[in-house]
Amino acid sequence: MSHRTLLIRFLLPLLMALLPGVGQAAPQEVGQFVRYVSQPSGQDHLDTAIGHFKRGPVQVDLIAAIHIADVSYYKQLQRKLDRYPRLLFELVAADGQQFVRTGVRSNSGLSAVQIWLRDKLKLSFQLEEIDYKRANFVHADLSPDELMAHLKSHWTATLGMFLRWMLSDAARSTNADGSIRLGGLELFGALAPGADRNLAVKRVLARELGEMGDLTQASPGSDALIARRNEAAIATLQAQLQKGVKKLAIFYGGAHMPDMQRRLEALGFQHVGTDWLIAWDMRH
């Protein structure tokens, strides 16, 4: 297995699952909530979806997020989030906790990696840019104690899931569009100082995120990190629907959304459209 595969497989769950994550498109298949758009001119971009679902007069939108992205992306997201009477959000925290723009602490190894990645790719953190104190924001996730208890009871499956993330496509030498993937030495060479090289790294990571697919189908152990938290979000959704709320959204990382869509459809909701937002703009 190449050094490149090890690095990418570490960064995917970091970006898509563990952190607190346009125009009209055709109806999406389950799993298409993040896409990489490659252009012959080099004006590539990584997009996230807002999927619209309806059941009678009730509309529920699934807003997929990437947790490290362009500042302009989060500004556009904030404007959209503020339009919903209820916005159910992802963040492992206790109910009643005061949610502020905390950024990322620098007193841990994981935080150091996050800060390095943000600075290297000239991106920003979701927790720095999104205001979680808005009146319409409703916490819809597990508490730290609930998550830890669940992980402890599923530790074997969780370990297996991470191993599958790391190994599943170690032999894949091309991207979905047929282009050649960078090898390990090429990727680490791209990490050296220089704007052009940093952009090359950004394109590699964007491709991987866009091709990640449905983790809950590919990784049986994903129950520990995705399905269980999605259950909490759907339970909060149902409580809001019982109060008579007719329009609301679930704001979660892109890795959660294929499973979230299946749960909505099981409740009788039908997909009626998708909007796309540019999260990483590599066009300039």
N, C-alpha and C positions, 0 to 999 in steps of 0.2 A: 504494500500500500504506500502511495506517495506521501511526502510531507504535505503536499497541497491538499490531498483528501483529508488528512488529519485536521488541518487548519480549518477547512471549510466545514467539516462536520462538527467542530467545536463551536464555530460561530453561528451556525444555523439555529440551534436551540437558544443560543444567547439572544439572537435578534428576534426570533419569531415566537418563542413559547415561554421563556422564563422571565423576561422583563415585564414591568407593569404594562406588545403586538410581542376639460374632460367632455369626454363626449359619450353619447349613448352607444351601447354595445348590444349585440344579440344576446338572448337569454343564455346564461352560463350553465355549463355542466358542473356537477359537484366537484369541488377541488380547485376551481379557477377563481381564486380571490387575490392572487398576486401574479403579475405577468411581467416579463421582460420584453421590451419592444426594441428590436434591433433594426437600425436603418443603414442602408448602403453608405450614406454620407457620414456615418459615425455619430449621428445625433440620437443616441440611444437613451432610453429612460426606463425606470422601474416603476410600475403602477400598482396601486391597491384598489380594490373594488368596494363599492357600496351596492349591495344587493337589496332589491326591493321585493317584499313579500306581502301578499294580501290574503285575508280571509274575511269575506264580506266587507263591512265598513272599516275593519281594523287593518292598519298597515304597520309592519315591523320591518325595519331596515337592519341589515348586517353590515356594519362598518368595519372593514378589515384594516388593521394598522400594522405598520412597521415601526419598531420602537426606537430606531435611530434613523433619522431622515433629514431632508432639507427643512430649514426654518420656514420657507414659504409653504411647504406641505402642511405643517402644523397650523399655520395661520389660516389656511383654507379649511382645514379640518375643524378648527375651533368655530369658525363661522357656521359651518354645517351642523355641528353638534349643538349649538345654541338654539337651533330652530325646533328642536324636538321638545314636546311637553315633558317627556321622560327620556333620559339617556342612561342606559345601564352600562356601567363601565367595569373593566377588568383591573384589579389591583389586589394582590394578596395582602389583606389588612383586616383589622378587627372592625366590626360594625361600630359606627359612632366615632371612629378616628377622624381627626381633622386632616383633610387631604390638602397638601400645599405643593407648590412647585419645588420639589426637593432636589432635583438633579440626581447625581450619583455620588455616593460617598467615596472618598479616596483612601479609606483605611482597610481595604481588602484587596486580594489579588484579582478577584473578578471585577471590582470597580476599576482597578488599574487597566485591565484589558478593555473595558468599556470606554474609558476616557481616551486610551490610545487609539481605539477604533474611531471614535468620534472625531478626534483631532486629525487623524491620518486621512480620513475621507471627507473632512470639512463638512460634517453633518452635525445634528443636534439631537438631544434626547427628548423623547416624548414627555417625560416627567418635568422637564425644564420649560416646555413650551405650552402644554395644555393646562388650562385652569380647571382643576378638579373641585373647586369651591363653588362652581355655578349652582344655582338653585335647582336646576333640572337634573343634576347628576345624581344617580342612585347607585350605590355600591352593589355589585352583583357577582361577588367572587367569594372564595374561601378565606377564612382567617389563617394567619400563620400556623396556629395550633392545629386547625383542621387539616391543612395541607400536609404538615409534618406527620400527623397521625396516619394519613392516607399513604404517604410515601413509605413510612416504616412498614406498613402492612403489605405493601406491594414492591418492596425493594428489589426483589429478583427480577420482576417484570420491568421495572424502571431501568435497571442496569442493562438488561437485554435490549431495551429500546434504544439506549444511547449507543450500544455496540452496533445495532443494525443501522443507525444513522451514519455511523462512521464507516461501515464496511459495505453498505448496500450497493454503491456504484463505484467502488474502487477501480473496477476494470473498465468503466465507461470512459472512452477517450474522446468522444465528441459531444457537443451540446445538441439539444433537440432540433435545432435548425441545421445541423450537419457541420457546423464550424468546429475547428479543433480546439480542445480545451488546453489551457496552459498546464505544463508539467510543474513538478515541485520546485525545481531550480529556477524556472522562469518566474514563478509566482514570488518566491523570496527575493529574486532580483528586482522585481517590481516594487518591493517594499522599501527599496533604497530611496533617499531623498530625491525629490523632483516631481513637479506637478504632473507631467505626462505619465510617469510611472504610478503615481497615486491614482490617477484616473483609470489606468489599466487594472489595478487591484479592485477599484470600485466596480468596473464592468464585470470582472470575474465573479465577485460576490453577488452582484445583481442577477447574473445569469443563474447562479445556484439557487437564489431565493425564488426566482421566477419559475424554476423547474422542480421545486421541492415536492409539489403534489399533496396528496391526502395522507398525512402521517397516521391517522387513526386506522386506515386500511393497511398501510405498509408496515406498521409497527404495533403488534398486539399489546405491547406494554404501555401504549400511550394513554391508557385509562388513568394512570397515575398523575399525569400532567395535563391532559387535555380533557378527556371525557368527564372526569369527576368535577372539574371546574365548570365545564359547560352545563352540567346538571344544576349547579348552583345558579348559573345565569338564567337558565330556563325556568327554574323555580321562582326567581325574582320576577321574571317576565310574566308568569302566570298570575302572581300576586298583583301586579300592576293592572293586568287585564281584568281581573276580578273587581278592581276599583273603578272600572269603566274607562280607562285610558284607551284612546283609539289610535294614537300614533306615537310610536316610540322606536328607539334603536338600541342595538347591542353593539358596543364598541369594544372589540377584543382583537388580539393579535391574529394575523392572517392564518397561522397554523391551526387555530381553533375553528375556523369558519366552515370547512366542509362538514364536520360533524355537527356544527350548530345548524347548518342548513337542513340536514336530515332530521334533526329534532323539530325544527319548525314545520317541515313538511308532514311529519308524523302528527302534528297538531292541526293539520288541515290547511296550512298556509301554502300558497302557490307563488312561485317566482314570476315576477312581472317585468323585470328590467334590471339593468345594471349601469351604474356610472363608474367612471375610472378617474382616479386622481394620480398625478405624477408625484411619487415619493422621492425618487432620486433622479434629478435632471442632469444628464451628462451631455446636453446639447450645446454647452458653452464652456 
